[in-house]
């Protein structure tokens, strides 16, 4: 997934810089029927956070804009 995000950012051409981070959460979910355990399962969840920076202008008038988004695969 990270390689797909990098390729998309490279092909767009407008991004001056970017940061991609992956967060993996592992846990257990329990489902109860009354007071009795009905189902238990292990859960692995990945989310990706992408921050894109764009530079505009030249010299003293140069500015940088940034946008951040969280992506669920």
C-alpha positions, 0 to 999 in steps of 0.5 A: 500500500505504501508503494502505491501511495508513493507512486501516486504522489510521484505521478501527480507532480505537484507535491514537493515533499510528503510523509507517509506513516502506517499504524497497525493496531492489534486487538481482540474482540469479544461478542457476548450472548448474555453473560456467555462468550459467543465469539472471540476473534483477533483483529489487525487494523492498518491505517495510513496517514499521508501529509503532502507539502506543496511549495509555491513562489520563488525567492522571498515570496516562497510559501509552503502549503500542507494537507494531511489525510488518513486512509483506510485500505 
